[in-house]
């Protein structure tokens, strides 16, 4: 069982208040001891009273015992002493409680002021993303440990910003350098296959090369999309998710007919703030995977709602629950049976997860009872 977690401010306040309370109790005890030793005792006063009354009585007069008088004096002094000490304890205790309450309040305010730079560092860290690494703390104040912490955090952000800028340049260059040769190769192969005098062996080789070229293009496109979504979103616009899902289902209708899969939809109005291109790619990967990894005569159901914002369920072979996490890793597949004949590069669900995280969302998958997979994407509401 996890214990109660207290904030640093609460711990500092308890420390300040506890130390003050212990100091106050010690002062109260010292004061009590000093006052109790200063107050007169009863016995000296009683003896003095007997000595003063003795000579004043004539010798021929009957002397009555004076003990009751001495007892009265002694009792009065005891009551006075006990009353004084009790009053001292009561008033000191009340003063100590009031002072302790003030100490706790002042300790809370002091702890808040001391921890303010830490809160600024925490707030800056929470607001950071790949799209706004230019944010800095720039803490003002004396050169102490907290300022050193904030300055170190700013220096770390400078290094991260430099790394992300380098990654952006690499992705931009790779997008051009990798696509162009593949496009040239595809064009040359298609031109060669267009020759009516090509032999059957060369035609089979050309078709195999086209298939390999297409797979390479899909892999590069997936890697670039994955890198783009991992960098975050530079800007966000309202996107109608139902419209995106409808367009994706319409575009993949020929693929569904080829695999003899029926696609049904349940689309409610849902607005998401994000990148329309990335969201379309997310929906395309989910629906395309659901079609490809299905059985002839199977179904795919696409649903758009509140949360999960997008759900795609298909029929197919039974999938073990412990094997599902591997689907979200790049280039990871379940087994040969699930991926046989597939043209994918093993990046589909990796891209889905990366795009969902770039939109401050998440994705989950679970096996369906009758076989197949249920995949859902949680996305925050558009503001």
QUIDAHU-V392607 format. One record per pair of residues at least 12 apart in sequence whose C-alpha atoms are under 7 Angstrom apart, sorted by the first residue. I is the first residue (numbers start at 1). J is the second residue. D is the distance in whole Angstrom. If there is no record, write none. Layout:
BEGIN
i = <I,I>
j = <J,J>
d = <D,D>
END
This chain:
BEGIN
i = <9,9,9,12,13,13,13,13,16,16,17,17,17,17,20,20,21,24,28,36,39,42,42,42,46,46,46,49,117,121,121,124,129,130,130,131,131,131,131,133,133,136,137,137,171,175,182,182,186,186,189,189,193,215,215,215,218,219,222,226,226,229,229,229,230,230,232,233,236,236,236,237,237,237,238,238,238,238,238,239,239,239,239,239,240,240,240,241,241,241,242,242,242,242,242,244,245,248,248,256,259,260,260,261,261,261,261,261,262,262,262,263,263,263,264,264,264,265,265,265,266,266,266,267,267,267,268,268,270,270,271,272,272,273,274,278,282,282,282,285,285,286,287,290,293,293,294,294,294,295,295,298,299,299,300,300,300,300,301,301,307,308,308,308,309,309,309,310,310,311,311,311,312,312,312,313,313,313,314,314,314,315,315,316,316,317,317,318,318,319,319,319,321,321,324,327,328,328,328,329,330,330,330,331,331,331,332,333,356,359,360,360,361,361,361,362,362,362,363,363,363,364,364>
j = <108,111,112,111,104,107,108,111,104,107,100,103,104,107,100,103,100,96,92,85,81,74,77,78,70,73,74,70,146,137,150,137,232,231,232,231,232,233,234,157,161,154,150,154,224,224,213,217,210,213,206,210,206,343,344,345,345,345,347,351,354,354,355,358,354,358,358,358,273,274,275,273,274,275,271,272,273,274,382,271,272,273,274,276,270,271,272,270,271,272,267,268,269,270,304,280,283,283,284,291,296,296,297,291,296,297,298,299,298,299,300,299,300,301,300,301,302,301,302,303,302,303,304,303,304,305,304,305,305,306,382,381,382,382,359,355,351,352,355,348,352,312,312,314,316,338,314,315,316,315,316,315,314,315,312,313,314,315,313,314,378,376,377,378,377,378,379,376,377,375,376,377,374,375,376,373,374,375,372,373,374,371,372,371,372,371,372,371,372,367,371,372,366,367,365,349,349,350,353,350,346,347,350,345,346,347,346,346,377,379,379,380,378,379,380,377,378,379,376,377,378,376,377>
d = <7,5,6,6,6,5,5,7,7,6,6,6,5,7,7,7,6,6,7,7,7,5,6,7,6,7,6,7,7,7,6,7,7,5,5,7,6,6,5,7,6,6,7,7,7,7,7,7,6,7,6,7,7,6,7,7,7,5,6,5,7,6,5,6,6,7,5,6,6,4,6,5,5,7,6,6,5,6,7,5,5,6,7,6,6,5,6,6,6,7,5,6,6,6,6,6,6,7,6,6,6,5,5,7,6,5,5,5,6,5,6,6,5,6,6,5,6,6,5,6,6,5,6,6,5,7,5,5,6,7,6,6,5,5,6,6,7,5,7,5,7,7,7,5,7,6,7,6,5,7,5,6,6,6,7,6,4,7,5,6,6,6,5,5,6,5,6,6,5,6,4,6,6,5,6,6,4,6,5,6,7,6,4,5,4,5,6,4,6,6,7,7,7,6,7,6,5,5,7,6,6,5,6,7,4,6,6,6,7,7,7,7,5,4,6,6,5,7,6,4,6,5,7>
END
